Amino acid sequence: MKHVRACLLVAFAFLAGLALLVSRSDANAETVRIVAPGVWFREGDMEQGHCNNAIIEMKDYLIVVDANFPSGARAAMADAKRISSKPVKYVFDTHHHGDHLYGNPIWTEAGATTLAFKQVGEELKRLEPARWQAAAKSRPDVAELHRDGPEPPKQDIDRPVFVLSDGSRKVEFLYFGWAHTRGDGFVYIAKDEVLCTGDAVVNGPHNATMDANIGNWPNVLRAAARLKVKHVLPGHGAMGGRELLTGQELFFTELHKAVQDAIDKGKKVEEIQASVKLPESVDNWVSENSLKRQIKDTYDEITQKKPRGDIR
């Protein structure tokens, strides 16, 4: 009987710990939820510009998906310590944008190795340090690092599939091509049917298209959708299922088609911005202000016959 009571006490303590992780009183918008045993989704506070993170438990260490902004990195690091006593060994940058990568020094100073597909480092060489310096003017967490530019990933991945496996879990890092950015990386855990997408997939009207290949974006999503996936962990917005993959794909397919049809009719960009209405089926990804920017970027891509990310 004493053994039973002891087991019950341990079980209740474990459940109480899970409850703390799922909904902390100090969490505000930043919450941590269990996706599968040993896999957590951390939804970032978009008012602070933070991206989402995933935390993946291996036998002896943790993997974190996305470095976040520096303030988001510190918060994610604190949550990782609450989740597990295991060290964060790897932090994977899904792409080069500041809300996903500028926190790199926070992690590497704590002993982690940052890694990303090689195109991420190439984009940093092409676009930085101008964006870092602009961010430092408005973000104290960037300015207080006293750096001239962002810290690139310490390890480049130069093949489309990279695997970390230690006998307890297999984690695949996948590259399907240029969508949101040239370096878009996905993280896939086949056993748990979990896919972390970075900003190649978002849940809500959070799509930034300035570095995108808008015409190719649906192709990347179709490739990702060939995986067996139950849980989709997006770069921004709440986690969901396969509907996030198919909805995001449909949004960009319909956007590109609508702009192309209007161009074929001889309309100027201002006319297109004022007249285009996308189907209700993609309303989740649409806001009036962001749609105008996305239409302009799509218009530029089509009329200049090059990906929007190549237009400066």
N, C-alpha and C positions, 0 to 999 in steps of 0.2 A: 504493500500500500504506500509506504514511504517512497518507493521507487516511482510509482505512478504519479504521486503528488509532485515529486521533483521534476518528472518529465513534463507535467502540465505547467509548472512554473517556468521552465525553460521555453516551452512553446508560447506561453503568454508573453514572455519577455521578447521573444523573436517577433511575434506579431506586433507588439507595441513599437519595436524598432522599425518595422516595415511601415507602420502608420505614420511614424515621424518622418520617414523619407518620402512618403507619398504626399503628405500635406503638412508642411511645417508652418507654425504660426508666424514665422518671420519671412516666409517665402515670397509673399506678394505674387508677382506674375511668374517668378522663377520656381517651378515645382519639379520634383523628381518622381517619376513613376516607373514601376517595374513593367517591362515589356514581356520578358521571359526570364526564367531563372538565370541570374548572372548578367542580365542586359537591362540597362536603365535608360530612360529618355528624360532629358532635362530641358524643359521648355524655357527659352530665354525671355527676358523682359525687353520687349521691343521699344518701350519708352526710353530705355537706356541704350538702345541700338544693339542689344545682344542677340546673337544667333542661338539656335538650339545646340545642345550637345547630346551625344550618346556616350555612355560609359559601359565598357565591355570587360567582363571578368575572365581572365585566363587562370591557369593553375597557380602561377606565382606572381602575377602582375595584372595591371589594368591597362586597357587601351581607351583613350578618349578621342572622340570624333569632333574635330574642330577646336582650334585654340581660343576662338572668341576674341573680343576686344580685351585689353588688359584687365579691366574691372570684371568682365564676365569670366575671364580665366581664373581670377582669384576666387570668385564665387563657385565656379565649377570644381576647382581644386578642393575647396572646403567640403563640398558635397561628396566628392570622391572619397575623402577621408572619413566622412560619416558612413558611407556605404561599406567600405572595406579598409582593412589595415594594410592591404597590398599596395605597393608603390605603383604610380603611373609610369609605365615604361615607354609607351609610345603615344604621341598625339598626331593624328592625321588631319592635315589641312585639306579640306575638300576643294578649295580654290583660293585665289589670291586676294580676295576682298578683305578689307580691314576688320570687319566684324567676324571674320572666320580665321584670320591669321595674325593680326597685330598683337595678340597675346602670346605669341611664340616665346619671347624671352622669359615670361613668367614660368612657363613649363620647363624650359631647358635649364634655367637656374635651379630648378628643383630636381634636376637629374633626368628628365625625360628626353627622349629623342623625337624630334618633330620630323615628319615625313610627308611627302606629297608626290603626285605625278610630276614629271620633269617640266611639263608645260607651266606649272604654277611658278616655278623659279624663273622661267623664261619671261612670263608676264611681269614679274616683279622687276626684272632688268629693264623691261620696255616701258613700264608705267610709273615706277618709283624713282626717287623718293618724293615726287611732287604730291602724291595723294597722302602720304604719311605726314608731310609738313602741313598740308591743309587741315588734316584731322587734328594735329597737335594744337592748332589755333582754337578749336572748339571743344576738344575733349581733354579734360585734365588727366585722364588715365593714360592717354598717349603722351601728352607733354611731359608728365612726371618721369617717364622712362629716360629722358634726356638722350635720345638717340637721333641720328641724322636720317634714319630710314628704318623700314621694317627688317626683322631678322628672317632671312629665308629659311625654308625647311632644311634641316641638317642632312636629310637623306632623300635623294631623288629616286623615284621609281621610273625606270625606263622601259617598262613592258606593260602591256594592257592588263595583265593579271599578276597580282602579287599576293602571296599567302603567308599568314602567320598562324602557326599551329603548334600546340605544345602537348597534344594528347588529350587535353580536356576540352578544347574548343578549336574549331577551324574558322578563321576570319579571312575573307577574300576582299581585296581592294581592286576595284574594277574600273577600267576606262573605256567608255563607249564613244568618245568623240566630243566635239565642240558644241555645247548648248548654251548654258548661262555664261560660261567662260571657256577659254581654250583648255583649261586644266581640270575640268569637272571630274571629280572622283566619287565613286560610290563605295560603300562598305556593305558587304553581304555576309550574313550568317545563315547558311543554308539549313542547318539543323533546326533553327528556330524560325526560319522563314522571315527574317528581319532584313530590311534594306534601309540603310541610311543614305540620303540623297544629296546632302548639301543643298544649294539653291537651284539645282537642276529641277527640283520639285519643291514647291512651297504650298502651304495650305492657307489660302486667302490672297488678297490683292497685294502681294509683296514682290512681284517679279520686276527685277531691274534688268534692263536690256542693253545698257550702253556698251558692254563688252561681249555681247552675245553673237551667236550665229542663229538668228531667229528661224530661218528657213530649215536649218538642220536640227533644231531643237526637238521636234517631234520624232525624228529618226532615232535620236539618242534615247528618248523615253520608250520607244517601241522595243529597242534592244534590251533595256532594263526590264521591261514588262515580260520578257521571255523567261525571266527567272521565276521560280516558285516563291511567291511572296505573300505573306499574310499581314505583316506589320510594316508600314512605311513611316519612317522617321524623317520628316522634312527639315529643310534648313531654317524655316520660319513657320510659325503657326502650330496648331495642335497635331499630334500624331494621328494616323488613320490607317486605312487599308489600301487595297489596290485601286480604289476609286480615286485616290490622289494621283496615281500615275496616269490613269486614263483621262481624268479631268484636266490635268495639266497639259497632256498631249493635245486634247481637243481644243483647249483654249488657244494654243499657239497655231494649231491648224486652222481654226476659224479666223483668228486675227490675220494671219498671212493671206488667206483666201479673200477676206473682205477688203483688205488694202490693195491686193493685186487686182481684184475686180474693179475697184474704184479708179485705179491708175489706168486700167484698160479703157475706161469710159472718159478719160481725159481730165479727171478731177485733180485739183491741187491739194496739197497736204492739209491746208486749213479747212477746205471743204470736207475732206475725209474725216478729220477730227470732229467736225460738227455733225456729221451725218451717220457715221458707222454705228450700228447696233449689233452686238454679238448675241448669239442665242442664250436663252435663259439657262440652258444646261451648263454654261460656264460662268454664271454670275458670281460664284464663290471667288473667282480670280480677278474680278473686275471692280475697279473704282474709277470714278469719272476723271480724277486728276492723273492717276497712273496710266489710264488707257490712252490719254492724249499723248503722253510721252512714248508709250509703246507703239502707237500708230506712227508717230514721227520717225522712230527708229526703224520700224518695218518699212516705211516709205523710203527712207534713205538707203536701206539695204537693197531694196528691189530696184530703185532707180539708178543707184550707183554700181549695181551688180557686184557687190562684195559684202562679206559679213559686216554687220554693224560694228563689231569689235575692231575691224580694220579701218574704220572711217575716223579720221581725226580732224 
